[in-house]
């Protein structure tokens, strides 16, 4: 089975377009995890379920950490791409 961009699963697309596509997908996953965490926290608080509330907080922090990591990865990839372009005279 292939990814939506046509690349086989398990292989990363190192083109700038592939980096952008994966970045957007990662961002969406990270935001979804944060939103699910918010919902869990609110439901846990409303029902008095401390475990669910704590799980929601964990999900939010996890999503935020992943989002920060993906942002740093994307910035590093952009910087590497820019450096490569400079060295190749583009």
C-alpha positions as CSV (number, residue, x, y, z in Angstrom):
1,X,0.0,0.0,0.0
2,X,1.2,3.5,-0.8
3,X,1.0,6.8,1.0
4,X,-1.4,9.4,-0.4
5,X,1.5,11.1,-2.2
6,X,2.3,7.8,-4.0
7,X,5.5,7.0,-2.1
8,X,5.6,3.4,-0.7
9,X,4.9,3.1,3.0
10,X,8.0,2.9,5.1
11,X,10.0,5.2,2.8
12,X,10.4,8.8,3.6
13,X,10.1,11.4,0.9
14,X,13.0,13.8,1.4
15,X,11.9,16.3,-1.2
16,X,10.8,19.7,0.0
17,X,7.2,18.9,-0.9
18,X,7.4,15.6,1.1
19,X,8.8,17.5,4.1
20,X,5.9,19.9,4.0
21,X,3.3,17.2,3.6
22,X,4.7,15.2,6.5
23,X,4.9,18.4,8.6
24,X,1.3,19.2,8.0
25,X,0.3,15.7,8.8
26,X,2.4,15.7,12.0
27,X,0.9,19.1,13.0
28,X,-2.6,17.8,12.6
29,X,-1.9,14.7,14.7
30,X,-0.3,16.8,17.4
31,X,-3.2,19.2,17.5
32,X,-5.7,16.3,17.6
33,X,-3.9,14.8,20.6
34,X,-4.0,18.1,22.4
35,X,-7.7,18.5,21.7
36,X,-8.5,15.0,22.8
37,X,-6.5,15.7,25.9
38,X,-8.5,18.8,26.6
39,X,-11.8,16.9,26.2
40,X,-10.6,14.1,28.5
41,X,-9.5,16.6,31.1
42,X,-12.9,18.5,31.0
43,X,-14.9,15.3,31.2
44,X,-12.8,14.0,34.0
45,X,-13.2,17.2,35.9
46,X,-17.0,17.3,35.4
47,X,-17.4,13.7,36.4
48,X,-14.9,13.7,39.3
49,X,-12.8,11.2,37.5
50,X,-9.2,12.2,38.5
51,X,-7.6,9.5,36.4
52,X,-9.3,10.7,33.2
53,X,-8.5,14.3,34.1
54,X,-4.8,13.4,34.6
55,X,-4.8,11.4,31.3
56,X,-6.2,14.4,29.5
57,X,-3.4,16.6,30.9
58,X,-0.8,14.0,29.9
59,X,-2.2,13.9,26.3
60,X,-2.1,17.7,26.1
61,X,1.5,17.8,27.2
62,X,2.5,14.9,25.0
63,X,0.9,16.7,22.0
64,X,2.7,19.9,22.8
65,X,6.0,18.2,23.2
66,X,5.6,16.4,19.9
67,X,4.5,19.6,18.2
68,X,7.7,21.4,19.5
69,X,9.9,18.5,18.3
70,X,8.3,18.5,14.9
71,X,8.7,22.2,14.6
72,X,12.4,21.9,15.4
73,X,12.8,19.1,13.0
74,X,11.1,21.1,10.2
75,X,13.3,24.2,10.9
76,X,16.4,22.1,10.9
77,X,15.4,20.4,7.6
78,X,14.7,23.9,6.1
79,X,18.1,25.2,7.3
80,X,19.8,22.1,5.8
81,X,18.0,22.6,2.5
82,X,18.9,26.3,2.4
83,X,22.6,25.5,3.2
84,X,22.6,22.8,0.4
85,X,21.2,25.4,-2.0
86,X,23.8,27.9,-1.0
87,X,26.6,25.4,-1.5
88,X,25.3,24.3,-4.8
89,X,25.0,27.9,-6.0
90,X,21.2,28.0,-6.3
